[in-house]
Amino acid sequence: MDCLFCKIIAGEIPSSKVYEDDYVYAFKDINPMAPVHVLVVPKKHIACANDITAENSFEVAKIFEAIPKIASVLGLNNGYRIISNCGPDAEQTVLHLHFHILGGEKLPGKLV
């Protein structure tokens, strides 16, 4: 598989890891849009939200169980935003399900 995030998870491409467990890998975004910008991905390859099924939805649940732990480690005590893009119209540039955690400052209201 020629997936950038799968290669990062496998250690084939370096990343600035901030969290890892059996199901989830989180690392700093290389083009941050906020003072804190972390990507959280399932270790199992799922292309985007359209590919979440009853068989793999627990992978997504594990991500949402990890996000508060990651936010705490990152000091995001005043809040943060979670964003996921799905498909070309949403500008999903890597076809591996991922969630952006953005924070570290008061974020603009128009950034949804």
N, C-alpha and C positions, 0 to 999 in steps of 0.2 A: 504494500500500500504506500502511496506517495503522499501521505498526509503530514503537513508541517507539524501539527500539534501531536500526532502520534510519535513523530521523531523526537520532539521535545520531551514527551513523557518517557520515551525509551532511553533518553540521555544521549541520543545521537546528535542533537543540536543543543548547545548550551542555553540556559535560561536562568533568570533570577528567581529561584523557587522561594515561595513564601509559605507554602503548606503542601503536605502530601499525606494521604492515608491509603488504604487498600483500594479505594474507588475513585478518589479525587486527586487532581493535581492543580495547584494554583501558582501562578508566576506573574511577575511584573510585565505590563504591556511595554513594548519597545517604543511606542509612540503615544505616551500618556496624554490623556485629554483632561486630566485633573491632577492635583498634587499626589493623590493616591489613585492608581489605575492598575487593577489586577485582573487577570483572566482566570476563570475557574472552569476546568474542563473535566468531563468524565474520563477515566482511564480507558474505558471501552469506547471504541469509535462509534459515534452516532452522528450523522451528518448535520442535522439541524432539528428543530422542534417538530417538523413534519414527520420525522422518523422515530419519534417516541411512541412506544407500544406498551401493552400490558406486560410484555416479557422484559422490557428494559427500563421501565419507568422508575424502578427502584434506584437506578443509577442517578437519575435526576433528583430523587428524594435525598440521596446521599450528598449531592451538591448543596442542596438547601439546608441540610443539617450542618454542613461544614461552613457555609457562608458566615453565620454569626461568630464562629470561632475565628475565622480569618479576619473579619472586621475588628474583633476585639484585639487580636495581635497587632493589627495595623493602627490601633488607636482611634478608630472611627466611632468615638463615643457620642458624637452629636448627629450621627446619621450617615447614610450612604445611599447610593442609587445602584440598582441592579438592572442591566440591560442585556438582552439577547437579540441578535439579528438572525433572520431566517430567510435565505434566498437572495437572489441578485437584486431585486428591487429594494431590499432592506440593506444592501451593501455588505452582505456577509462575504468576507474575503477569504476565510478559511472554512472549508466545508467539514468542520468538526464542531459539534455543539459546544458553545462556550457562553459564559456569562461574564460580563464586565462588572466589576465592583468599582465604582467611582466615588471619591470622597476627599476628605482632607481640607475642604473649604465649603462655604455655602455655594451650592451649585445653582446655576441659572434655572429659573422656572420653566423656560422653554425647552430645555434639554429633557426629552422624554425617553 
